[in-house]
Amino acid sequence: MTESRDEWIMKRAYSLWEEEGYPTGRDSAHWEQATKERAVMETTAPHGLEVKPKTRRSAAAPTTSKSNGATPPAAVAAKSKSKKGVSAKV
């Protein structure tokens, strides 16, 4: 069951009063603060639901813990062998 705006403000004002140690003569200040908090809540989140930002995915390919972005030694050796074979035929 959802509570009305006034019920929420009343409960929040009561909580503020309790947090301050039950002071006398501060009821209007607590009510105003609760009203302002409710207004902020209504403008920042639709229907009182929490809005979480979406996470962005990286455009770069994921790397493994073994890879540091360098070419593996076996690939380097294969490239150098093929180059040697081409230059030797000249």
Stockholm file with secondary structure:
# STOCKHOLM 1.0

chainA/1-90         MTESRDEWIMKRAYSLWEEEGYPTGRDSAHWEQATKERAVMETTAPHGLEVKPKTRRSAAAPTTSKSNGATPPAAVAAKSKSKKGVSAKV
#=GR chainA/1-90 SS CCCCHHHHHHHHHHHHHHHTTSCSSCHHHHHHHHHHHHHHHHHHSGGGCCCCCCCCCCSSCCCCSSCCSSCCHHHHHHHHHHHHHHHHTC
#=GC SS_cons        CCCCHHHHHHHHHHHHHHHTTSCSSCHHHHHHHHHHHHHHHHHHSGGGCCCCCCCCCCSSCCCCSSCCSSCCHHHHHHHHHHHHHHHHTC
//
